[in-house]
Amino acid sequence: MHHSKFTRRNFLRAGTLTAFGSVLATKSSLGQKTTIYDDSEIPKIKEYRKFGKTGFEVSDISSGNPSNEAVLKALLKSGVNLIDTGEAYGNGNSERLIGEVIKDFDRSSIFINSKLYTEKAFPSKQEVIDRTNQCLERLQTDYVDCMQIHSAENTAILKDEAFHSAMEQLKKEGKVRHLGVSCHGSNWAYNTEESLDKIMLAAIEDGRFDVLLLAYNFMNAEIGEKVLEACDKNNIATLIMKSNPVYIYGLMEGRVNKLNEQEEEIDEYTQAFFDKYKIMNDHAREFFKDFGVTEEKELMEAASKYVLSNNSAHSTLWDFSNFDEVTRMLKLSGQKISKQEKLALNTYKQHMGQFACRIGCNACHSACPEKIPVNKILRYNYYFTAKRQEKRAIAKFAQLKSKKPAEVCSTCEGFCEKACPFGVSTRSLLAMAQNNMEILT
């Protein structure tokens, strides 16, 4: 194959690793039709866990941002008793949907977790109060069980005076019962040193937060389990997001063949990346057969059971988009990962770990001379591929004020990859992400 200068067009096309994932996404959430299921077809929650110091017993699987009323009603009837939302989800429409649904259920049996976001600091105590009251109006409830700082990106926001003074008053009024914080990692523009675990451990030390929402999965276990252990010691409730990083596996072979058929010109770095991926992918598939894992969905179920097996991870959020997902996920409630499944995940991590960014790590950020927000871009791509939330991912990507990967990464010597402790091929993953979230706009 001939090599040429890595043009923007070739960078985007060569970096596309998600042909298979995009097809799945198109079939699932774009133009999706809601199927009506009989209640008897939906599995029931089999395990509840003590939710820190809140006094609540929560289902081991919970509802993330709900997609429609029918799905949320089915979840609540199945025994799911925690719903996660936020004012920013659908410009408040997520809270409105929840408000309509919970009118038909016992409010005291449902734990509602909502969030308020600010980029640097909350402007005033009164604004926080007003925004919380607006959340309550949309939810059609007198109180929210937990109000969180949404996506804390540094430790400074944890001590925001406007937020805490407002929450102190709202708790006295009975409108907020507990405080919490969610975190995906730091914001490059403000602090390059604060990883997810540093921010979350600071929240625990602060002492005013009862519920933490964090990314945790078998890929970022070193980061997540450090936080979960600290929460366990301090009786802090934990919610888990980004629990399933299995979405790269099996995505690339078809794309490589297509590039070869089209005789696209790609540079040596990208060709080597493709070749290495294919070798690793084929090698991993042979190992998986020994563990009884022959399909991607089985590997994804093993990844979910990995998180469910950790009792310090009190409840795992899932953004259910249809009844098939409800059935597939709820059947895992109460299950623990087997020895064979754990070996399969270890094999996946060993052979495919180079192709999955550890959300919240942020080790690469300070090394990037162009200040590309790697963590955010790859997190948005997670929404696009793993969670099948294409519109949300595209909108968030479009709002980024930084340079796009295609503008700088194609000629960069790979500072981010040199800094990554996990050897992730960041530049090609960034190309994949931009291709997904920009080409379709």
C-alpha positions as CSV (number, residue, x, y, z in Angstrom):
1,M,0.0,0.0,0.0
2,H,1.2,3.5,-0.9
3,H,1.8,6.0,1.9
4,S,1.1,9.7,1.7
5,K,0.8,12.6,3.9
6,F,-1.8,12.1,6.6
7,T,-4.6,14.4,5.3
8,R,-7.6,15.4,7.4
9,R,-9.8,13.3,5.1
10,N,-7.6,10.2,5.5
11,F,-7.2,10.8,9.2
12,L,-10.9,10.8,9.8
13,R,-11.5,7.8,7.5
14,A,-8.6,5.8,8.7
15,G,-9.4,6.5,12.3
16,T,-12.9,5.1,12.0
17,L,-13.0,2.0,14.3
18,T,-16.7,2.0,14.9
19,A,-18.4,0.9,11.7
20,F,-20.0,-2.0,13.5
21,G,-20.9,0.1,16.6
22,S,-22.4,2.8,14.4
23,V,-24.7,0.3,12.7
24,L,-25.8,-1.0,16.1
25,A,-26.5,2.6,17.2
26,T,-28.5,3.4,14.1
27,K,-30.7,0.4,14.6
28,S,-31.2,1.0,18.3
29,S,-31.7,4.6,19.3
30,L,-32.1,6.5,16.1
31,G,-35.8,6.4,15.0
32,Q,-36.4,3.7,17.6
33,K,-39.9,2.3,18.1
34,T,-41.1,1.5,21.6
35,T,-42.3,-2.1,22.0
36,I,-45.0,-2.9,24.5
37,Y,-44.0,-5.8,26.7
38,D,-46.1,-7.7,29.2
39,D,-45.0,-7.1,32.8
40,S,-44.5,-10.9,33.2
41,E,-41.7,-10.8,30.6
42,I,-39.6,-8.4,32.6
43,P,-37.1,-9.9,35.1
44,K,-37.4,-8.8,38.7
45,I,-34.7,-7.2,40.8
46,K,-33.1,-9.9,43.0
47,E,-30.7,-7.9,45.2
48,Y,-30.9,-4.7,47.3
49,R,-28.0,-3.1,49.1
50,K,-27.6,-0.7,51.9
51,F,-27.1,2.8,50.4
52,G,-24.5,4.3,52.7
53,K,-25.8,6.5,55.5
54,T,-29.0,7.4,53.6
55,G,-31.0,4.7,55.3
56,F,-32.2,3.5,51.9
57,E,-32.0,0.0,50.4
58,V,-31.3,0.3,46.7
59,S,-31.7,-2.1,43.8
60,D,-28.3,-3.3,42.5
61,I,-29.3,-2.1,39.0
62,S,-30.9,1.4,38.7
63,S,-32.3,3.6,36.0
64,G,-30.0,6.2,34.5
65,N,-31.4,8.9,32.2
66,P,-34.8,7.2,31.2
67,S,-35.6,7.2,27.5
68,N,-39.4,7.0,27.7
69,E,-42.3,6.6,30.2
70,A,-43.1,3.0,29.3
71,V,-39.6,1.8,29.9
72,L,-39.3,3.6,33.2
73,K,-42.7,2.3,34.4
74,A,-41.5,-1.3,33.6
75,L,-38.3,-0.7,35.5
76,L,-40.1,0.5,38.6
77,K,-42.6,-2.4,38.4
78,S,-39.6,-4.8,38.2
79,G,-38.3,-3.5,41.5
80,V,-35.8,-0.8,40.4
81,N,-36.1,1.9,43.0
82,L,-33.4,4.5,42.1
83,I,-33.6,7.0,39.2
84,D,-30.7,9.2,38.2
85,T,-31.3,12.4,36.4
86,G,-30.2,16.0,36.2
87,E,-31.3,19.5,35.1
88,A,-29.0,19.3,32.1
89,Y,-30.5,16.0,30.8
90,G,-32.6,16.9,27.8
91,N,-32.9,20.5,29.1
92,G,-35.0,19.3,32.0
93,N,-37.1,16.9,29.9
94,S,-35.7,13.9,31.8
95,E,-37.0,15.3,35.1
96,R,-40.4,16.0,33.5
97,L,-40.6,12.5,32.2
98,I,-39.8,11.1,35.7
99,G,-42.4,13.5,37.2
100,E,-45.1,12.1,35.1
101,V,-44.2,8.5,35.8
102,I,-43.7,8.6,39.6
103,K,-47.2,9.9,40.1
104,D,-48.5,6.3,39.8
105,F,-46.0,5.0,42.4
106,D,-45.3,5.4,46.1
107,R,-42.9,8.3,46.2
108,S,-41.3,7.3,49.4
109,S,-40.1,4.0,47.8
110,I,-38.1,5.7,45.1
111,F,-34.7,7.3,45.5
112,I,-34.4,10.2,43.0
113,N,-30.9,11.6,42.4
114,S,-30.6,14.8,40.4
115,K,-27.8,17.2,39.6
116,L,-26.8,20.9,39.1
117,Y,-23.9,21.8,36.8
118,T,-21.6,24.7,36.7
119,E,-18.4,25.1,34.7
120,K,-16.3,26.9,37.4
121,A,-18.5,28.1,40.3
122,F,-22.1,28.6,41.2
123,P,-23.0,32.3,40.8
124,S,-25.0,32.7,44.0
125,K,-26.9,30.9,46.8
126,Q,-30.2,32.2,45.4
127,E,-29.5,30.8,41.9
128,V,-28.8,27.4,43.4
129,I,-32.1,27.5,45.4
130,D,-34.0,28.7,42.3
131,R,-32.6,26.0,40.1
132,T,-33.3,23.3,42.7
133,N,-36.9,24.5,43.0
134,Q,-37.2,24.3,39.2
135,C,-36.0,20.7,39.4
136,L,-38.7,19.9,42.0
137,E,-41.3,21.5,39.8
138,R,-40.3,19.4,36.8
139,L,-40.2,16.2,39.0
140,Q,-43.6,17.1,40.5
141,T,-42.3,16.2,43.9
142,D,-41.7,18.0,47.2
143,Y,-38.2,16.8,47.7
144,V,-35.3,15.2,45.9
145,D,-33.5,12.4,47.8
146,C,-30.0,13.6,46.6
147,M,-28.8,16.7,44.8
148,Q,-25.4,16.4,43.3
149,I,-22.7,18.7,41.9
150,H,-22.8,17.5,38.3
151,S,-19.5,16.3,36.8
152,A,-17.1,17.9,39.3
153,E,-13.9,18.7,37.3
154,N,-11.6,19.8,40.2
155,T,-11.5,19.7,44.0
156,A,-12.2,23.4,44.3
157,I,-15.9,23.0,43.2
158,L,-16.4,20.6,46.1
159,K,-16.2,23.5,48.6
160,D,-18.4,25.9,46.6
161,E,-19.9,28.2,49.1
162,A,-23.0,29.1,47.1
163,F,-23.9,25.5,46.6
164,H,-23.4,24.4,50.2
165,S,-25.2,27.4,51.8
166,A,-28.1,26.8,49.4
167,M,-28.2,23.1,50.2
168,E,-28.1,23.8,54.0
169,Q,-31.2,25.9,53.7
170,L,-32.9,23.5,51.3
171,K,-32.2,20.6,53.7
172,K,-33.8,22.5,56.6
173,E,-36.9,23.1,54.4
174,G,-37.1,19.4,53.6
175,K,-36.5,19.9,49.8
176,V,-33.2,18.1,49.7
177,R,-32.3,15.1,51.8
178,H,-28.7,14.3,50.8
179,L,-25.8,15.8,48.9
180,G,-23.6,14.2,46.3
181,V,-21.1,14.6,43.6
182,S,-20.5,13.0,40.2
183,C,-17.1,13.0,38.4
184,H,-15.6,11.9,35.1
185,G,-12.2,13.4,35.8
186,S,-10.6,16.9,35.6
187,N,-11.1,19.7,33.0
188,W,-7.8,20.2,31.1
189,A,-8.3,24.0,31.0
190,Y,-8.4,24.4,34.8
191,N,-6.4,21.6,36.3
192,T,-4.4,18.9,34.6
193,E,-3.3,17.1,37.8
194,E,-6.7,16.1,39.4
195,S,-7.8,12.6,38.3
196,L,-11.2,11.1,39.1
197,D,-9.8,9.3,42.2
198,K,-8.2,12.5,43.6
199,I,-11.4,14.5,43.2
200,M,-13.6,11.8,44.7
201,L,-11.3,11.1,47.6
202,A,-11.4,14.9,48.3
203,A,-15.2,14.7,48.3
204,I,-15.1,11.9,50.9
205,E,-12.7,13.9,53.1
206,D,-14.9,17.0,52.9
207,G,-17.5,15.1,54.8
208,R,-20.6,16.8,53.5
209,F,-21.4,14.4,50.6
210,D,-23.4,11.2,51.2
211,V,-23.6,9.9,47.6
212,L,-20.8,9.6,45.0
213,L,-21.4,8.8,41.3
214,L,-18.3,7.6,39.5
215,A,-17.1,5.7,36.5
216,Y,-16.0,2.1,37.4
217,N,-15.4,-0.9,35.3
218,F,-12.9,-3.8,34.9
219,M,-10.7,-1.6,32.7
220,N,-10.3,1.3,35.3
221,A,-10.4,-1.0,38.3
222,E,-7.2,0.5,39.7
223,I,-8.9,4.0,39.8
224,G,-12.4,3.0,40.7
225,E,-11.7,0.5,43.5
226,K,-9.5,3.0,45.4
227,V,-12.6,5.3,45.6
228,L,-15.0,2.5,46.4
229,E,-12.9,1.2,49.3
230,A,-12.7,4.7,50.8
231,C,-16.5,5.1,50.4
232,D,-17.0,1.7,52.2
233,K,-14.9,2.9,55.1
234,N,-16.8,6.2,55.4
235,N,-20.3,4.8,54.9
236,I,-20.7,6.7,51.6
237,A,-23.3,5.6,49.1
238,T,-22.0,4.8,45.6
239,L,-23.6,4.9,42.2
240,I,-21.7,3.5,39.2
241,M,-21.7,4.8,35.6
242,K,-19.6,3.8,32.5
243,S,-19.7,0.2,33.8
244,N,-19.3,-1.5,30.5
245,P,-16.3,-0.6,28.3
246,V,-16.8,-3.5,25.9
247,Y,-17.6,-1.7,22.7
248,I,-14.3,-1.8,20.7
249,Y,-14.1,-5.5,20.5
250,G,-15.0,-6.8,17.0
251,L,-15.5,-3.3,15.5
252,M,-12.5,-3.0,13.2
253,E,-12.0,-6.0,10.9
254,G,-14.7,-5.0,8.5
255,R,-13.4,-1.4,8.3
256,V,-9.8,-2.6,7.6
257,N,-11.1,-4.8,4.7
258,K,-13.1,-1.9,3.3
259,L,-10.1,0.5,3.4
260,N,-8.0,-2.1,1.5
261,E,-10.8,-2.6,-1.1
262,Q,-11.0,1.1,-1.7
263,E,-7.2,1.4,-1.8
264,E,-7.3,4.4,0.6
265,E,-3.9,5.9,1.3
266,I,-3.1,5.9,5.0
267,D,0.1,6.6,6.8
268,E,2.5,4.1,8.4
269,Y,1.3,4.9,11.9
270,T,-2.3,4.2,11.1
271,Q,-1.6,1.1,9.0
272,A,0.5,-0.3,11.9
273,F,-2.3,0.4,14.3
274,F,-4.8,-1.4,12.1
275,D,-2.5,-4.4,11.7
276,K,-1.8,-4.6,15.4
277,Y,-5.4,-4.4,16.2
278,K,-6.3,-7.2,13.9
279,I,-3.6,-9.5,15.3
280,M,-4.7,-8.8,18.9
281,N,-8.4,-9.2,18.0
282,D,-7.9,-12.6,16.4
283,H,-5.6,-13.7,19.2
284,A,-8.2,-12.6,21.8
285,R,-11.0,-14.4,20.1
286,E,-9.1,-17.7,20.3
287,F,-8.7,-17.2,24.0
288,F,-12.3,-16.3,24.5
289,K,-13.4,-19.7,23.1
290,D,-11.6,-21.4,26.0
291,F,-13.8,-19.4,28.5
292,G,-17.1,-20.1,26.8
293,V,-17.4,-16.6,25.5
294,T,-18.1,-16.6,21.8
295,E,-20.2,-13.5,21.3
296,E,-19.8,-9.8,22.2
297,K,-23.0,-9.8,24.3
298,E,-21.5,-12.5,26.5
299,L,-18.4,-10.4,27.1
300,M,-20.6,-7.4,27.9
301,E,-22.6,-9.4,30.4
302,A,-19.4,-10.5,32.1
303,A,-18.3,-6.8,32.3
304,S,-21.6,-5.9,34.0
305,K,-21.3,-8.8,36.4
306,Y,-17.8,-7.7,37.3
307,V,-19.3,-4.5,38.7
308,L,-22.3,-6.1,40.2
309,S,-20.0,-8.5,42.1
310,N,-18.4,-5.7,44.0
311,N,-20.7,-5.0,47.0
312,S,-19.0,-1.7,47.6
313,A,-20.6,-0.6,44.2
314,H,-24.1,-0.2,45.6
315,S,-26.1,0.4,42.4
316,T,-25.2,0.4,38.7
317,L,-26.9,2.9,36.5
318,W,-28.0,1.9,33.1
319,D,-29.6,4.1,30.4
320,F,-32.3,1.8,29.2
321,S,-33.4,2.7,25.7
322,N,-35.8,-0.2,25.0
323,F,-37.4,-3.3,26.5
324,D,-34.8,-5.6,25.1
325,E,-32.2,-3.8,27.1
326,V,-34.4,-3.9,30.2
327,T,-34.8,-7.7,29.9
328,R,-31.1,-8.3,29.1
329,M,-29.8,-6.2,32.0
330,L,-32.3,-7.0,34.7
331,K,-31.7,-10.7,34.4
332,L,-28.2,-10.0,35.7
333,S,-29.5,-8.6,39.0
334,G,-28.1,-10.6,41.9
335,Q,-25.6,-12.5,39.7
336,K,-21.8,-12.7,40.4
337,I,-19.1,-13.0,37.9
338,S,-17.7,-16.6,37.4
339,K,-14.1,-17.5,37.4
340,Q,-14.3,-18.2,33.6
341,E,-15.8,-14.8,32.9
342,K,-13.2,-13.1,35.0
343,L,-10.5,-14.8,33.0
344,A,-12.1,-13.7,29.8
345,L,-12.2,-10.1,31.0
346,N,-8.5,-10.3,32.0
347,T,-7.7,-11.6,28.5
348,Y,-9.7,-8.8,26.9
349,K,-7.9,-6.2,29.1
350,Q,-4.5,-7.8,28.2
351,H,-5.1,-7.9,24.5
352,M,-7.5,-5.1,23.8
353,G,-6.7,-2.6,26.6
354,Q,-4.7,-0.5,24.2
355,F,-7.9,0.4,22.5
356,A,-9.9,1.6,25.5
357,C,-9.3,4.9,27.3
358,R,-9.7,4.7,31.1
359,I,-12.2,7.4,31.7
360,G,-11.1,9.7,34.6
361,C,-7.4,8.8,34.4
362,N,-6.3,12.1,32.7
363,A,-2.6,11.2,32.8
364,C,-2.3,12.3,29.1
365,H,-3.9,15.8,29.5
366,S,-0.9,17.7,30.8
367,A,1.3,16.2,28.0
368,C,-0.8,17.6,25.1
369,P,0.7,20.9,23.8
370,E,-2.5,21.7,22.1
371,K,-4.7,21.2,25.1
372,I,-7.0,18.7,23.4
373,P,-9.6,17.5,26.0
374,V,-8.9,13.9,25.4
375,N,-10.9,12.6,28.4
376,K,-14.0,14.6,27.3
377,I,-13.8,13.6,23.7
378,L,-13.4,9.9,24.4
379,R,-16.2,10.1,27.0
380,Y,-18.5,11.6,24.5
381,N,-17.5,8.8,22.1
382,Y,-18.5,6.4,24.8
383,Y,-21.9,7.9,24.8
384,F,-22.0,7.5,21.0
385,T,-20.8,3.9,20.8
386,A,-21.5,2.1,24.0
387,K,-24.6,4.0,25.2
388,R,-26.0,4.6,21.6
389,Q,-26.8,8.2,22.5
390,E,-25.7,9.7,19.2
391,K,-27.5,13.0,19.4
392,R,-26.3,13.7,22.9
393,A,-22.7,12.9,21.9
394,I,-22.8,15.0,18.7
395,A,-24.2,18.0,20.6
396,K,-21.6,17.8,23.3
397,F,-18.7,17.4,20.8
398,A,-20.0,20.4,18.9
399,Q,-19.8,22.6,22.0
400,L,-16.1,22.0,22.6
401,K,-14.1,25.2,22.1
402,S,-10.8,23.4,21.7
403,K,-9.1,22.4,18.4
404,K,-10.4,19.2,16.9
405,P,-8.1,16.1,16.7
406,A,-8.0,16.2,12.9
407,E,-6.5,19.7,13.1
408,V,-3.5,18.8,15.2
409,C,-3.2,15.1,16.0
410,S,-2.3,13.9,12.4
411,T,1.0,15.7,12.6
412,C,1.7,15.3,16.3
413,E,4.4,12.9,17.6
414,G,2.0,11.5,20.1
415,F,2.7,13.2,23.4
416,C,-0.5,11.8,24.9
417,E,0.4,8.2,24.0
418,K,3.9,8.6,25.5
419,A,2.3,9.8,28.8
420,C,-0.4,7.1,29.0
421,P,0.4,4.5,31.6
422,F,-1.8,2.0,29.9
423,G,-0.4,2.3,26.4
424,V,-3.6,3.5,24.8
425,S,-3.5,4.4,21.1
426,T,-5.1,7.8,21.8
427,R,-4.6,9.5,18.5
428,S,-6.5,6.8,16.5
429,L,-9.2,6.7,19.2
430,L,-9.6,10.5,18.8
431,A,-9.8,10.1,15.1
432,M,-12.6,7.5,15.6
433,A,-14.4,9.9,18.0
434,Q,-14.3,12.9,15.7
435,N,-15.4,10.8,12.7
436,N,-18.4,9.6,14.7
437,M,-19.5,12.9,16.1
438,E,-18.6,15.3,13.3
439,I,-19.3,13.5,10.0
440,L,-22.9,13.0,10.9
441,T,-23.6,16.7,11.7
